[in-house]
Amino acid sequence: MPASQYDAIVIGARCAGSPIAMLLARQGHKVLLVDKATFPSDTISTHLIHPTGMSHLRQWGLAERVIATNCPPIHTYAFDFGPVTITGSPGTKDEPYSYAPRRTVLDKILVDAAAEAGAEIREAFTVEEILVEDGTVVGIRGHQRGGETVTERARIVIGADGRHSMVARTMKAEQYNERPELESSYYTYYSGVPMNGRFETYIRGPRAFAAWSTNDDLTLVVGGWPYREFEENKKDVEGNFMKMLDLVPEFAKRIRAGKREERWYGAAVPNFFRKPFGPGWALAGDAGYNKDFITAMGISDAFSDADRGASAIHSWLEGSRQLDDSMGEYQKTRDAHVMPTFELTCQIAALEPPSAEFQQLLGAVAGKEGPMNQFAQMMAGVKSPAEFFAPENVEKFFQG
Ligand SMILES: Cc1cc2nc3c(=O)[nH]c(=O)nc-3n(C[C@H](O)[C@H](O)[C@H](O)COP(=O)(O)OP(=O)(O)OC[C@H]3O[C@@H](n4cnc5c(N)ncnc54)[C@H](O)[C@@H]3O)c2cc1C
């Protein structure tokens, strides 16, 4: 068998792939990072990064680069349910702000950081096939845009290739906790809609919409409806979107006072977990765990995956642990960490009326600084829903 040219090949150079390649290269491993895209480039995704995600960027020495792109800090999250609005700080003393860099900006910073760490980067490189020998992944076959098909071999191939992952498909990665598409959303960018450091979201019946600032003095405006309305509503996206905003006339007025600067982008995604490893392969980011974007957790989760995944794979590459053992622990930790937020995300994405119990809870939280901050932190993934909804915690909200 020919020797591996690389320790690791990473497919996909965005939120999961570039950081995992960077971290493995920083540990001294020989890494090839490929993507069919070139950078900078956009992808269909809004891009709120909660303080948890920012703290990964800070740890990696990349937060200042993101902030330096003139991307305004977001210090307040406001959740307007109609009868009550919960307004709180999503962050902590150490990491107080969220940011929303355009993916053209963020993904370029990430891929450049992987290159600086010593990973070999091939942009405009499409992987056509995952090479498998005796049930073990041994490499990839693919081509540079306009080039010949080449074969590259590695001890491990990491699929950071998004929710339609070729690695997962080829290796028939076991899928669990599956839920279908629950809502569909559209978003675009406006100038002339100042947000003053606020992320604002409005929930009205089976509709949810939000706005926050990004680079270039633009404001991202996003909103969605249940997936069952997707086919009908896509016949007139703008008309249906504006009708939705009119449910909160003050907000609609602010948006109409601005100018739409880009086209409409839309998506709906299914929810699932995948077993993220097997002989010679691993998955990170959306390839291993995908969920509705209504809680904006995907980027921060991809960063956590990169962090945990790189350390699990490093311990196998350096020979201190078996892959099954280190990646088995990675899967267990990932699932335990994200499961409460996954359940909350699916509940919110269903866009069903809040239960009487939840409405009472909101009433008890509204107007109280500490509980409102806790709510904002939960929605930012800083505090676990399990901790927020724990009976002894909820009891305190009702006590005043
Ligand atoms: C509408 C929408 C809104 C969202 N909003 C937010 C938000 O506000 N905040 C948030 O945190 N998350 C959000 N998300 C989720 C977020 O976009 C994802 O979780 C995140 O992009 C996952 O990163 P990734 O690196 O795993 O995958 P991706 O970003 O999907 O990157 C995968 C890469 O793999 C490459 N690739 C795939 N196949 C191949 C191949 N065969 N050969 C070569 N390259 C290949 C692709 O070109 C791509 O660049 C949103 C998602 C959607 C759809």
The ligand as an SDF file (V2000), in Angstrom:
LIG
                    3D

 53 58  0  0  0  0  0  0  0  0999 V2000
  -30.1890   30.2130    5.9900 C   0  0  0  0  0  0  0  0  0  0  0  0
  -29.1560   29.8660    7.0180 C   0  0  0  0  0  0  0  0  0  0  0  0
  -28.8880   30.7740    8.0260 C   0  0  0  0  0  0  0  0  0  0  0  0
  -27.9210   30.4730    8.9930 C   0  0  0  0  0  0  0  0  0  0  0  0
  -27.6340   31.3940    9.9490 N   0  0  0  0  0  0  0  0  0  0  0  0
  -26.6920   31.1580   10.8860 C   0  0  0  0  0  0  0  0  0  0  0  0
  -26.3430   32.1360   11.8570 C   0  0  0  0  0  0  0  0  0  0  0  0
  -26.8490   33.2730   11.8780 O   0  0  0  0  0  0  0  0  0  0  0  0
  -25.3990   31.7970   12.7920 N   0  0  0  0  0  0  0  0  0  0  0  0
  -24.8150   30.5620   12.8190 C   0  0  0  0  0  0  0  0  0  0  0  0
  -24.0000   30.2910   13.7060 O   0  0  0  0  0  0  0  0  0  0  0  0
  -25.0990   29.6160   11.8750 N   0  0  0  0  0  0  0  0  0  0  0  0
  -26.0070   29.8830   10.9160 C   0  0  0  0  0  0  0  0  0  0  0  0
  -26.2910   28.9500    9.9610 N   0  0  0  0  0  0  0  0  0  0  0  0
  -25.5900   27.6620   10.0000 C   0  0  0  0  0  0  0  0  0  0  0  0
  -24.1840   27.7720    9.4110 C   0  0  0  0  0  0  0  0  0  0  0  0
  -24.2440   28.3180    8.1190 O   0  0  0  0  0  0  0  0  0  0  0  0
  -23.5180   26.4020    9.3430 C   0  0  0  0  0  0  0  0  0  0  0  0
  -23.7150   25.7150   10.5620 O   0  0  0  0  0  0  0  0  0  0  0  0
  -22.0330   26.5050    9.0440 C   0  0  0  0  0  0  0  0  0  0  0  0
  -21.8160   27.0900    7.7950 O   0  0  0  0  0  0  0  0  0  0  0  0
  -21.4010   25.1130    9.0620 C   0  0  0  0  0  0  0  0  0  0  0  0
  -20.0810   25.2000    8.6050 O   0  0  0  0  0  0  0  0  0  0  0  0
  -19.3820   23.9420    7.9410 P   0  0  0  0  0  0  0  0  0  0  0  0
  -17.9530   24.3350    7.7750 O   0  0  0  0  0  0  0  0  0  0  0  0
  -19.7040   22.7090    8.7190 O   0  0  0  0  0  0  0  0  0  0  0  0
  -20.0960   23.7140    6.5320 O   0  0  0  0  0  0  0  0  0  0  0  0
  -20.2940   24.6760    5.2740 P   0  0  0  0  0  0  0  0  0  0  0  0
  -20.2800   26.0990    5.6670 O   0  0  0  0  0  0  0  0  0  0  0  0
  -21.5110   24.1350    4.5820 O   0  0  0  0  0  0  0  0  0  0  0  0
  -19.0120   24.4200    4.3540 O   0  0  0  0  0  0  0  0  0  0  0  0
  -18.8280   23.2160    3.6560 C   0  0  0  0  0  0  0  0  0  0  0  0
  -17.7720   23.4460    2.5730 C   0  0  0  0  0  0  0  0  0  0  0  0
  -17.4790   22.1700    1.9930 O   0  0  0  0  0  0  0  0  0  0  0  0
  -17.2290   22.3700    0.6230 C   0  0  0  0  0  0  0  0  0  0  0  0
  -17.4680   21.0970   -0.0790 N   0  0  0  0  0  0  0  0  0  0  0  0
  -18.5860   20.3260   -0.0050 C   0  0  0  0  0  0  0  0  0  0  0  0
  -18.4540   19.2410   -0.8000 N   0  0  0  0  0  0  0  0  0  0  0  0
  -17.2410   19.3570   -1.4090 C   0  0  0  0  0  0  0  0  0  0  0  0
  -16.5470   18.5600   -2.3710 C   0  0  0  0  0  0  0  0  0  0  0  0
  -17.0770   17.4250   -2.8610 N   0  0  0  0  0  0  0  0  0  0  0  0
  -15.3230   18.9780   -2.7900 N   0  0  0  0  0  0  0  0  0  0  0  0
  -14.7830   20.1250   -2.2910 C   0  0  0  0  0  0  0  0  0  0  0  0
  -15.4080   20.9190   -1.3900 N   0  0  0  0  0  0  0  0  0  0  0  0
  -16.6110   20.5360   -0.9580 C   0  0  0  0  0  0  0  0  0  0  0  0
  -18.2280   23.4440    0.2080 C   0  0  0  0  0  0  0  0  0  0  0  0
  -17.8020   24.1160   -0.9690 O   0  0  0  0  0  0  0  0  0  0  0  0
  -18.2310   24.3740    1.4360 C   0  0  0  0  0  0  0  0  0  0  0  0
  -17.3540   25.4560    1.2880 O   0  0  0  0  0  0  0  0  0  0  0  0
  -27.2400   29.2200    8.9600 C   0  0  0  0  0  0  0  0  0  0  0  0
  -27.5240   28.3030    7.9460 C   0  0  0  0  0  0  0  0  0  0  0  0
  -28.4580   28.6210    6.9700 C   0  0  0  0  0  0  0  0  0  0  0  0
  -28.7230   27.6190    5.8760 C   0  0  0  0  0  0  0  0  0  0  0  0
  1  2  1  0
  2  3  1  0
  2 52  2  0
  3  4  2  0
  4  5  1  0
  4 50  1  0
  5  6  2  0
  6  7  1  0
  6 13  1  0
  7  8  2  0
  7  9  1  0
  9 10  1  0
 10 11  2  0
 10 12  1  0
 12 13  2  0
 13 14  1  0
 14 15  1  0
 14 50  1  0
 15 16  1  0
 16 17  1  0
 16 18  1  0
 18 19  1  0
 18 20  1  0
 20 21  1  0
 20 22  1  0
 22 23  1  0
 23 24  1  0
 24 25  2  0
 24 26  1  0
 24 27  1  0
 27 28  1  0
 28 29  2  0
 28 30  1  0
 28 31  1  0
 31 32  1  0
 32 33  1  0
 33 34  1  0
 33 48  1  0
 34 35  1  0
 35 36  1  0
 35 46  1  0
 36 37  1  0
 36 45  1  0
 37 38  2  0
 38 39  1  0
 39 40  1  0
 39 45  2  0
 40 41  1  0
 40 42  2  0
 42 43  1  0
 43 44  2  0
 44 45  1  0
 46 47  1  0
 46 48  1  0
 48 49  1  0
 50 51  2  0
 51 52  1  0
 52 53  1  0
M  END
$$$$
